[in-house]
Amino acid sequence: QGSKVLLCVRDNRTNEFGLTENYTILGYADYVSHKDNRPMSIVWKLQNKIPAKFIEITSKLMVN
């Protein structure tokens, strides 16, 4: 509906020093579907491929 969504991920909320971790922007994503609520599960499709250096990190985030 005209919105642009940037998918951002991070490995952990904080690092070993208790400082907030940085996010990595993976790019623009398009809505595919959703299910449930509280929490809601949303499926997104990235418009471009994930850079190779982030594949291992992001594969841990996939939930079925």
NUGUGU-454930 format. One record per atom (N, C-alpha, C, O): residue in one letter; x, y, z. Coordinates in pm, whole numbers, m for minus. Layout:
+-----+--------+--------+--------+
! res !      x !      y !      z !
+-----+--------+--------+--------+
!   A !      X !      Y !      Z !
...
+-----+--------+--------+--------+
***
This chain:
+-----+--------+--------+--------+
! res !      x !      y !      z !
+-----+--------+--------+--------+
!   Q !     82 !   m119 !      0 !
!   Q !      0 !      0 !      0 !
!   Q !     86 !    125 !      0 !
!   Q !     55 !    223 !     67 !
!   G !    196 !    122 !    m75 !
!   G !    279 !    240 !    m89 !
!   G !    391 !    253 !     12 !
!   G !    471 !    346 !      3 !
!   S !    399 !    162 !    108 !
!   S !    507 !    168 !    207 !
!   S !    632 !    102 !    152 !
!   S !    625 !     10 !     71 !
!   K !    747 !    150 !    199 !
!   K !    875 !     87 !    166 !
!   K !    932 !     31 !    295 !
!   K !    941 !    103 !    395 !
!   V !    969 !    m96 !    293 !
!   V !   1020 !   m164 !    412 !
!   V !   1166 !   m200 !    391 !
!   V !   1202 !   m263 !    291 !
!   L !   1250 !   m160 !    486 !
!   L !   1390 !   m200 !    487 !
!   L !   1405 !   m309 !    593 !
!   L !   1367 !   m289 !    708 !
!   L !   1460 !   m423 !    554 !
!   L !   1481 !   m532 !    648 !
!   L !   1617 !   m515 !    714 !
!   L !   1720 !   m514 !    647 !
!   C !   1616 !   m503 !    848 !
!   C !   1738 !   m483 !    926 !
!   C !   1748 !   m597 !   1027 !
!   C !   1648 !   m634 !   1089 !
!   V !   1868 !   m651 !   1044 !
!   V !   1889 !   m762 !   1137 !
!   V !   2010 !   m735 !   1225 !
!   V !   2096 !   m654 !   1191 !
!   R !   2014 !   m804 !   1338 !
!   R !   2133 !   m802 !   1423 !
!   R !   2144 !   m939 !   1490 !
!   R !   2044 !  m1006 !   1514 !
!   D !   2266 !   m977 !   1518 !
!   D !   2293 !  m1108 !   1574 !
!   D !   2245 !  m1118 !   1719 !
!   D !   2183 !  m1216 !   1759 !
!   N !   2275 !  m1016 !   1798 !
!   N !   2239 !  m1012 !   1939 !
!   N !   2189 !   m874 !   1976 !
!   N !   2220 !   m776 !   1908 !
!   R !   2114 !   m866 !   2084 !
!   R !   2066 !   m736 !   2132 !
!   R !   2183 !   m652 !   2186 !
!   R !   2192 !   m532 !   2158 !
!   T !   2271 !   m716 !   2263 !
!   T !   2387 !   m645 !   2318 !
!   T !   2513 !   m728 !   2295 !
!   T !   2506 !   m849 !   2272 !
!   N !   2628 !   m661 !   2302 !
!   N !   2755 !   m733 !   2287 !
!   N !   2809 !   m772 !   2424 !
!   N !   2742 !   m752 !   2526 !
!   E !   2930 !   m827 !   2427 !
!   E !   2988 !   m877 !   2552 !
!   E !   3014 !   m766 !   2654 !
!   E !   3036 !   m794 !   2772 !
!   F !   3013 !   m640 !   2609 !
!   F !   3034 !   m526 !   2700 !
!   F !   2903 !   m463 !   2746 !
!   F !   2903 !   m364 !   2818 !
!   G !   2791 !   m522 !   2704 !
!   G !   2661 !   m469 !   2742 !
!   G !   2613 !   m354 !   2654 !
!   G !   2511 !   m292 !   2683 !
!   L !   2687 !   m326 !   2547 !
!   L !   2649 !   m219 !   2456 !
!   L !   2556 !   m273 !   2347 !
!   L !   2566 !   m389 !   2308 !
!   T !   2466 !   m189 !   2300 !
!   T !   2372 !   m229 !   2196 !
!   T !   2445 !   m261 !   2067 !
!   T !   2530 !   m185 !   2022 !
!   E !   2411 !   m375 !   2008 !
!   E !   2469 !   m417 !   1880 !
!   E !   2413 !   m331 !   1767 !
!   E !   2301 !   m280 !   1776 !
!   N !   2491 !   m316 !   1661 !
!   N !   2446 !   m246 !   1541 !
!   N !   2356 !   m336 !   1458 !
!   N !   2366 !   m459 !   1463 !
!   Y !   2268 !   m273 !   1382 !
!   Y !   2186 !   m345 !   1284 !
!   Y !   2260 !   m347 !   1151 !
!   Y !   2339 !   m257 !   1122 !
!   T !   2232 !   m450 !   1071 !
!   T !   2279 !   m456 !    934 !
!   T !   2156 !   m445 !    846 !
!   T !   2059 !   m520 !    864 !
!   I !   2157 !   m353 !    751 !
!   I !   2045 !   m336 !    659 !
!   I !   2065 !   m432 !    542 !
!   I !   2164 !   m424 !    470 !
!   L !   1968 !   m523 !    524 !
!   L !   1977 !   m620 !    415 !
!   L !   1913 !   m569 !    287 !
!   L !   1940 !   m622 !    179 !
!   G !   1830 !   m468 !    297 !
!   G !   1770 !   m409 !    177 !
!   G !   1619 !   m401 !    186 !
!   G !   1558 !   m435 !    288 !
!   Y !   1560 !   m355 !     76 !
!   Y !   1415 !   m342 !     69 !
!   Y !   1350 !   m479 !     60 !
!   Y !   1402 !   m571 !     m4 !
!   A !   1235 !   m492 !    125 !
!   A !   1162 !   m619 !    126 !
!   A !   1017 !   m596 !     91 !
!   A !    959 !   m492 !    120 !
!   D !    959 !   m697 !     27 !
!   D !    818 !   m694 !     m9 !
!   D !    742 !   m793 !     80 !
!   D !    790 !   m902 !    109 !
!   Y !    625 !   m753 !    121 !
!   Y !    538 !   m838 !    203 !
!   Y !    493 !   m959 !    122 !
!   Y !    454 !   m945 !      6 !
!   V !    498 !  m1078 !    182 !
!   V !    450 !  m1200 !    118 !
!   V !    325 !  m1250 !    190 !
!   V !    222 !  m1272 !    126 !
!   S !    335 !  m1270 !    321 !
!   S !    220 !  m1320 !    396 !
!   S !    245 !  m1300 !    545 !
!   S !    353 !  m1261 !    588 !
!   H !    141 !  m1328 !    623 !
!   H !    156 !  m1326 !    769 !
!   H !     59 !  m1426 !    829 !
!   H !    m38 !  m1468 !    765 !
!   K !     87 !  m1464 !    954 !
!   K !     m5 !  m1552 !   1027 !
!   K !      6 !  m1521 !   1176 !
!   K !    104 !  m1463 !   1223 !
!   D !    m95 !  m1560 !   1246 !
!   D !   m103 !  m1543 !   1391 !
!   D !   m100 !  m1396 !   1431 !
!   D !    m89 !  m1306 !   1348 !
!   N !   m111 !  m1377 !   1559 !
!   N !    m91 !  m1245 !   1618 !
!   N !    m43 !  m1267 !   1760 !
!   N !    m72 !  m1370 !   1822 !
!   R !     28 !  m1174 !   1810 !
!   R !     82 !  m1177 !   1946 !
!   R !    165 !  m1302 !   1974 !
!   R !    120 !  m1379 !   2059 !
!   P !    274 !  m1330 !   1915 !
!   P !    339 !  m1248 !   1814 !
!   P !    293 !  m1284 !   1672 !
!   P !    251 !  m1397 !   1645 !
!   M !    303 !  m1188 !   1585 !
!   M !    270 !  m1208 !   1445 !
!   M !    395 !  m1257 !   1372 !
!   M !    505 !  m1210 !   1399 !
!   S !    378 !  m1350 !   1283 !
!   S !    487 !  m1400 !   1201 !
!   S !    467 !  m1347 !   1059 !
!   S !    364 !  m1372 !    997 !
!   I !    566 !  m1273 !   1008 !
!   I !    556 !  m1212 !    875 !
!   I !    662 !  m1272 !    784 !
!   I !    778 !  m1287 !    824 !
!   V !    623 !  m1305 !    662 !
!   V !    718 !  m1352 !    561 !
!   V !    744 !  m1236 !    465 !
!   V !    652 !  m1178 !    409 !
!   W !    872 !  m1205 !    448 !
!   W !    916 !  m1098 !    359 !
!   W !   1001 !  m1158 !    248 !
!   W !   1065 !  m1261 !    268 !
!   K !   1003 !  m1095 !    132 !
!   K !   1092 !  m1134 !     23 !
!   K !   1181 !  m1014 !     m9 !
!   K !   1132 !   m907 !    m45 !
!   L !   1311 !  m1035 !      6 !
!   L !   1404 !   m928 !    m26 !
!   L !   1403 !   m901 !   m176 !
!   L !   1390 !   m993 !   m257 !
!   Q !   1417 !   m775 !   m213 !
!   Q !   1417 !   m738 !   m355 !
!   Q !   1550 !   m774 !   m421 !
!   Q !   1556 !   m793 !   m543 !
!   N !   1657 !   m783 !   m342 !
!   N !   1788 !   m822 !   m392 !
!   N !   1842 !   m935 !   m307 !
!   N !   1797 !   m954 !   m194 !
!   K !   1937 !  m1009 !   m359 !
!   K !   1997 !  m1119 !   m283 !
!   K !   2075 !  m1066 !   m164 !
!   K !   2128 !   m955 !   m167 !
!   I !   2080 !  m1147 !    m58 !
!   I !   2158 !  m1113 !     61 !
!   I !   2306 !  m1123 !     25 !
!   I !   2347 !  m1222 !    m35 !
!   P !   2386 !  m1022 !     61 !
!   P !   2530 !  m1032 !     36 !
!   P !   2587 !  m1159 !    102 !
!   P !   2547 !  m1194 !    213 !
!   A !   2678 !  m1227 !     33 !
!   A !   2731 !  m1355 !     79 !
!   A !   2783 !  m1351 !    222 !
!   A !   2767 !  m1449 !    296 !
!   K !   2844 !  m1240 !    263 !
!   K !   2901 !  m1236 !    398 !
!   K !   2796 !  m1240 !    508 !
!   K !   2831 !  m1260 !    624 !
!   F !   2667 !  m1223 !    474 !
!   F !   2560 !  m1227 !    574 !
!   F !   2477 !  m1354 !    570 !
!   F !   2388 !  m1372 !    653 !
!   I !   2503 !  m1444 !    475 !
!   I !   2423 !  m1565 !    461 !
!   I !   2426 !  m1650 !    588 !
!   I !   2320 !  m1693 !    635 !
!   E !   2543 !  m1675 !    644 !
!   E !   2552 !  m1759 !    764 !
!   E !   2478 !  m1698 !    881 !
!   E !   2408 !  m1768 !    954 !
!   I !   2491 !  m1568 !    899 !
!   I !   2424 !  m1499 !   1011 !
!   I !   2274 !  m1504 !    994 !
!   I !   2202 !  m1537 !   1088 !
!   T !   2224 !  m1471 !    875 !
!   T !   2080 !  m1464 !    855 !
!   T !   2014 !  m1601 !    853 !
!   T !   1896 !  m1612 !    885 !
!   S !   2087 !  m1705 !    816 !
!   S !   2025 !  m1839 !    815 !
!   S !   1984 !  m1882 !    954 !
!   S !   1893 !  m1963 !    968 !
!   K !   2049 !  m1829 !   1058 !
!   K !   2012 !  m1859 !   1197 !
!   K !   1879 !  m1795 !   1234 !
!   K !   1813 !  m1838 !   1329 !
!   L !   1839 !  m1692 !   1159 !
!   L !   1717 !  m1618 !   1192 !
!   L !   1592 !  m1678 !   1131 !
!   L !   1481 !  m1637 !   1167 !
!   M !   1606 !  m1773 !   1040 !
!   M !   1491 !  m1830 !    972 !
!   M !   1410 !  m1915 !   1069 !
!   M !   1465 !  m2001 !   1138 !
!   V !   1282 !  m1891 !   1072 !
!   V !   1191 !  m1963 !   1161 !
!   V !   1081 !  m2024 !   1076 !
!   V !   1025 !  m1957 !    989 !
!   N !   1050 !  m2149 !   1101 !
!   N !    941 !  m2215 !   1027 !
!   N !    822 !  m2236 !   1117 !
!   N !    720 !  m2290 !   1073 !
+-----+--------+--------+--------+
***
